[in-house]
Amino acid sequence: MNPIVKSLRRTKAKTARLVRAAQDRILGPQFLKQPLQEDTIVYTCVWHRSPRGNPLAIYRKQQELAPHMRAVWIVRKQDLADLPPEIEYVTPRTIAYLRLIATAKYFVDDANPHWSVPQRDGQIYVETHHGTALKYMGADRHYSGKRPSDSTIVTMHRRAQRWTYSLTTSPFLTEVWRRAYNNGCAQLPTGSPRNDRLVNATDEQRAAARARLGLHDDENALLYMPTWRVRRGAKEADFDVTAFAERLPAKTRLLIRDHYYHDKTSRNMVPDTVIDVSRGWEVEDLYLASDALITDYSSAMFDYALVDKPMLLFCFDWDRYRFERGTYFDITVDAPGEVTFYAAALLDAVRTGSYLAPHYAEQRDSFRRRFCTYERGNAAELVVRKVFLGEDVVTEEPPSDGSIPASVRGWTPHPHVSHPEDPALEPRLPPAPPTLLH
């Protein structure tokens, strides 16, 4: 890039940050003096992207059960073209945004973003999260091989203090959220609202999803969903997707769903037989339409377990990933399907059908019982009735003694972080050692 252009861009970005900071400091306190809007709900997901996932599922149920309440989404400018016309929205860091977050009573979010004004008394914050945690989260990142800075951990901790409720899917996840965020909020054992569709899915809905993708009844659809890695973009350095797709058996279609962090990139080197479903698709439709999932360490596996279809785990960099990011347990041991460590082995599993062996159904069942304990297909309704309508809904209580479920093997041995507000006070322990692969 031309040095002059680069310098101009930096100057423009710096100026914009200064203007936003001044706006926050001047206008924010003024809006905080206005009355709280008791019937207003703010929705946002994955750092203000277009509506999806748990917040969208709650929004839809709220429109059904509490349509009298005002629902407003925060959506970044580049995603506005994807919005349905009926959705009311504001864009981040605008005056309308400041007024909204200063006066709305309810917030529904899945990613713990930055907020421009402090929380006020009476505001209620629902943290839905956007997946079950395999990798270290929150303060537990202190023990990652590639540890974030102290300021990053403090920022995560400070933002999590807003939460009134945190949704959980299992005793395992309840303990993860308590360890990682240490904020004392109420854990709601509802399951994930976005997974209600999976629990209640019908054959007709599956057929409709396949039809929209253009899949024929006799085609085997493999959904490939890799997780995000800091060190590479959407195109894996260690896996030739094109070569893999070209060698798949006849009547096998590969669907590729990249992580949302890669939504500014696209794949343009894959064969025509591959369907890129990274944009414009709700992931739940892809789960229903596909016949099997190929992933690595993505939380997609925890949701996919609910449709009870085969899974293949391609853990080609397990040692490095477990060391650098840290994981709560060894997924290569407690896997919901066949585990492979090399591209050739992955292709062989697909070509021979070894991933369809009957004993993998037993592994999926065990995996589902441990990590999808509270998934009953009514999570969105429970949230709307309890949080927005104030009803005394009955939910199964998670364990309150802080114990780690005995059914989950390989729980991280390091101690609970005691000082997330000042990580410098924590001991510097080595991260969990990687597993040696053969």
N, C-alpha and C positions, 0 to 999 in steps of 0.2 A: 504494500500500500504506500502511496505517496506520503512522505513525511509531513508535508503541509496539510494534506487532507486528514491524516491521522491526528495531528495537533488540533485542527479545527474541531474534529469530532470529540476529542477529549475536553476541549474548552466548552463546547455546547453541552456535553453531559454534566460537567461540573456546574455550569450555570443553572441548568435545570434542577440539579440537586439543591442548590442554594435557594432557588425560588420556592421549591416545595417545602424546604425546611422553614423558611420564613412564613410561608402560608400556614403551615402546621402550628407554628408558635403564636401567630397573630389571630387567625380565625378559629383554630381548634378550641381554645379556652372560651371564646364567645359562644360557640355552639353548645358547649357543655353546660351553659347556663339555661338552655332551653328545656322545656318539660320533656320527660321521657315519653316516647310514643309506645304505649302499652300493647298495641296491636301490630307492631311492625317487626318483621323478621328479615334479617340480612343473611343471604346465602352466598357462599363462595367455595370454590374447589380448586385444588392443586394450583395455588398461587394465582388465583383469579383467571383461570382458563375458562373456556366455555362450559356450561353446565353438564355434569356427568356424575357417575358414582353415587356415593351415599347421600350427599346433599341433594342431588336431583331426585333420588328416590323419596327422600323425606318431603321435598317440595311437592311432588306429585300427590303424595298422600295427604299433605296439608291442604292442597287445593280441593281435595275430596271431602275431608273431615272438618276443616276450618277455613272455608273460602272467604269468610268475613275478615280474615287477617291479611294485612298488606305484606306481600313478599317482594323483596328487591334483591337482585343479584348484583354482585360486583364482578365485572367482566373486563378484561384488558382489551384495548382497542383492536388488536390484530385478530381477535376472535368474534367480533361483533357480527360479522357476516354469517356466522353459524347459528346465531340466536333465532329461535322461533319468535314470530311477531308478538305473541301474547305475553312475553316475559318483560317485566319492568327491570331496568338496570341503571347502574351508574358505572363510570369508568374510574379506575384507581387514581388517587391523589388529585381529584378535582374538588371544587367547592361543594358540589352535590354529594360527593363521597364523604367529605368531612362532616357535613350536616347529618348525613345518614348514620354514620358509625357513632356519632356523638349523642344521638337521640333515640336510636332503635333499642328496643328492650331485648330482643332475641338475636343470637348469632348461631349459624350452623356452618361449620367449616371442617375440612378434612386434612389440612396441611400446616396449620400453625403459622400463618404469615405475619409480616410486620403490620402493626396498626398505628395510624398517625396520631391518635389521641389516646389518652389513658382510659382504662375502664372506669365506669362510674357505678355507684351503688344502685342496685336494682337490675342491672343488666345480667342476662343469663346466656352462657356460652356453651354450646354443644359441640364437642370435638368428636367427630365420627371416625377419624383416621381413614386411611385409604388402603389398608391391607394388614394382614397379620405379619408380625415381625419375626423374621428369621435372623436378620442382621441386627447389630447393636443399634439402639435408638437413644435419643436424649442424652442424659448424663452418663449412660453406660459407654458412650463413645470415648470416654476418658481412657478406657482400656483397649481401644483399637490399636492395631499395629501402626496405622497412619492416623494418629490422634489429631482431632481438630484443635484449634487454639483455645486457650482458656476463655477468651472473649466470645467465641462461637458457642461454647457450652453454656456460658452465662446467659447469652441471648436466648438460646433455646429454653432454658429454665425460666427466664423472666416471662417469655411469651406464654408458657404453659400455665402460669399462675392465673390467667384469665378463666381457665376452664371451670365450669360448674359441673358439667357431666362429661364423661368419657365413655364411649361405647366399647364393649368388649364381646368377643365371640366364644371365649373359653376360659377356664381357670388359668390356663397357661398364659393367655394374653392379658388377663387381669393383673397377674403378677409382673409381667413385662412393663405394663404402663405404670404400675406403682413404683417399680424400681427406676425406670428411665426418667420419669417426670416429677415424682416426689412433690406433688402439689396438693394432696388431700382432697381432690375433687371426688364426686360420687361416680363409681363405676357402674354403668348400666348394662347388665347382662342380657342384651337384646338380640345379639347377632348383628350382622351388617345389613342395613336397609337395602343396599343394592342387590344383595343376594336373595331377597324375597322372591324375585323373579325365577331364580334357579330352583329354589325349593318347591315353588308352585308351578313349574313349567309343565306344559302339556305337549303331546306329540304334534298338535296343530301349530303351536308356536315354534317348535323346532323346524318343522317343515317350511313354515313361512320364512324363517331366518335363512335357511338353505336356499330357498328360491330367490331371495333378494341378492344372495351372493352368486347366483347362477350355478349352483352345484347340482349335479344330477344325482339321482337316487343311488346309482351304482358307483359313485365316486367316494373315495376315502379322503376326508379333509383333515390335514394335520395343521394345527394352530401353533406357530412358533412365536413365543413371547420371551425374549431374553430380558434380563434385568439391566439396570443402568450401571455403567462403570465409569469412574472418573477419568480413566486414562484413555478411553477410546470413544469414538462417535458411534453412529448408528450401524456402521459397517464393521463387523467384527474382524480384528486383525488375525485371529487364530482360527477362523472358520469360514471356508469358502461357501457361502450360501448358494451361489449359482451352480457350482459343481455338485453340491448336495441335491439341489432341486432337479438337476438334469438326470440324476441317477435313481430317482425314486421309481418305484414300481408303476406299471401302467394303471391308469385311473386313480392315481393318488395326487391330490392337489395340496399345495403348501400355501397356507395363509400366514402372512408375516405382520405381526403387531409390535412395532417398536415402542420403547418407553417414551412417555410424554415429554421427557427432557429433550428428546430428539425431534420434536414436532416442527422444527424449522428445516429439517433435512428430509430427504426422501431417497428411496432406493431406485436406481435407474439401470441396474446392471443384472437384474434377475430375469429369468426366462418368462415368456408370455403365460406359461402355465401357473405362475405364482401370482397370488392376489395380495396386494399391499393393502392392509386394513388398518393402517396406523392412524388415519384420519377419517372422520365422517361415520364412524361406527361406534355404537355402544358395546363395550366389551362383553356384556352379558349375552348379546345376540350371537357373538362369536363363540362363546362357550356352548351355547345351545346348538349352533349349526355345525360345529366341528365334531370329529370322531375321536380325536386324541389331542393331547397337549404336549408340546416339546418346550421345555423351559430349562433354566439353570437354578437360580436362587430367587426368582421372582415370587412375590406374594400371590401371583396368579394361581399357584398350585393349591393354596388353601381354599380359594373360592371354587376352583375347578373340581375339587373333591366332592362338592355337593351335587354335581351332575353324574358322578360315578362312572366316568369314562377313563380309559387308559391314559397314563402319563409316562413320559420319558424325560429323565433329567440328564442334561448334557453338562457335566461338571468339569470341563476341561481345565479350569484354572482354580479348582477348589482350594488348594493349599494357599495360593496367593490371596484369594478373595477372603478366606476365613481369617488369615493373619491381618491383612490390611484393614478390612472393615470390621471384622469380628462377628461371630454368629452365636446365637444362644444355644444351639445344639447342632449335632452332626447330621445334616440332611442326607448325607450319603449312606448313613446307617438307618435312619428313620425315614426313608423315602416312601412316597406313595406310588412308586412304580419302578421301572427298570432304571438303573443308573449306569451311564457310560461316561468315559473320560476322554475318548478320542473320537474324531469325526468319522473314522472308518467304522468304529464300533457302533456309533449312532446309526449310520446308514445300514449296517448289517442288521441291527435290531428291527429297523423298519422293513427291510426287504424280506427277512425271515419271519417276521411277526412274533418274535420272542417276547416283545413287550405286552403281548396279549395273553400270556400264560396265566392260568387260573389263580395261582398263588398271589399275583399282584392285586387281585380283587380283595383278598384278605388284608393286604397292606393298606389299600385305600380305605377299607372300612375302619381299621385301627387308626389311621391318620385322621379320618373324619371325626371319629368319636373323641379324639384328644383335642383337636384344634377347631372344630366346628360345633362345639357342645351346645351353644345357645342358638344355633341357626334353626328357627322353626317356621320361617316364612312370614312373620308378622312384625319384624323389627321396626319398619317405618311407622306402622300404626302405634306401636308401643311408645315411640318417641313423641309423636304428635299428641297422643292422649296425655302422656305424663307431663311433657314440658310445656306445650302450648295451651292445652285445655285444662291442665291441673287435675287430671283424674288420678285416682289412686290405683293405677294398674298394678297387677301382681306379676312380678318377674322372679325368676329363680335367683337366689342370692349367691354371689361368688364367695369363695372362702375368704374369711376376714383375718386369719391368723398370719398372713404373709408367707405361708409355707409354699414350697415349690411342688407342684403336682408330681407324685412319684412315677406317674406313667410316662413322663417326658424324660428321656435319657440324655445325658451329656450336658446338663445345664451348666452354664458358665461358672467356673469356680471362684471368680474374683468377688470381692465383697461389694455390698451395696454402696453406692456413692453417697457419702454423708454430707458433703458440702457442695452441692451443685451451684450455689451462689458464689462460691470461690474455689474453683478446682485446684488452685495452688496448694490448698490444705490437704488434698488427697495424696495418699502414698503413690509413688510411681512404680506400679507393678508391671511386669511384662505381660503382653497380651496372651490369650490362650494359644498354645502351640498348634501349628497346623498338623493335619493328619497326613501321614506318609502314604502316597499312592503307589500302587504297583504298576 
